[in-house]
Amino acid sequence: MSHYCAKHRALINTCGIMDSILIILITLFLLCVYFIESSSVFVLKGQDVRLDVQENVKLKELELFKWTFRSENILRCSDTLLVKVSPEYNNRVEFYQGNFSLLLKNLQQNDSGPYTAVVNGDKEKTIIAYQLIVQGIVEPPVLTVDSNSTINATCNVTVTCRGQKTSVTSSCNSSTCSQVGGESRVAETSTVPLLSVYVAGGSIICNHSNQVSWANDTKEIVELCPMKSVSPPAGSMSVCMLKIILVSVGLVIMISAVITVHIRDRFHYG
């Protein structure tokens, strides 16, 4: 009996493991399908964008092609190429019947979201999907100096780059900057603006950017760590003062010589 129970428990455990593996495989499959079919498109606010259909679409009888935004229809095209645009998208879109591409005009941030091209017939088929992200122009950043020092002729500066409710603090010298604390965001995959600090052309540059725009603030390193003039030691004589003394002595000698010659000639001919 105990042997039977042990086998039964082992079987239950095996089934549980298999169920977990199956769930993981299904999840990975769905993620792969999503990333394969959906591609991100970044657009500047107020601009137009064209969503192309890569596949050669040929509608069969009674089939219907449509572009959707989230769960709403943007337009529908019948197998006879009769196109009907939803009222809320009148004068906001253009449809290219030759390749079924869609032009979206004057995009605003609330136009961000999933756009899908679908063919409806005996069953629904997704042709292509886009994840549209509409972004505005980034605000100009502000670069401030927290501290600076010169050690062994090397300028060391701590700066803070601020922009759009976020900031990055970096330690910089004449050739490079390194972030102080925190982790940098990757601009290629992030939908939020990126702040970065780096050195180029003798300046520290605070750059604020997103996928569609950028702005920066700069400060020259020479102005942050000016070279200090070296004062001569106490009691020493400057080169300029030495020249003045030499010229003065020379003039005295010359005048003395002239007076001596003049007196000698006077006594000689007197």
Secondary structure, DSSP 4 states (H G I P E B T S, - for coil): -HHHHHHHHHHHHHHHHHHHHHHHHHHHHHHHHHHHHEEEEEEETT--EEE---S---PPTT-EEEEEETTEEEEEEETT--EEE-GGGTTTEEEETTTTEEEE-S--GGG-EEEEEEEESSSEEEEEEEEEEEE-PPPPPEEEEEEEEEETTEEEEEEEEEETTEEEEEEE-SS-EEE-SS-PPPTTT-SS-EEEEEEETTEEEEEEE-SS-EEEEEEEHHHHSPPPPPPPPTT---HHHHHHHHHHHHHHHHHHHHHHHHHHHHHHH-
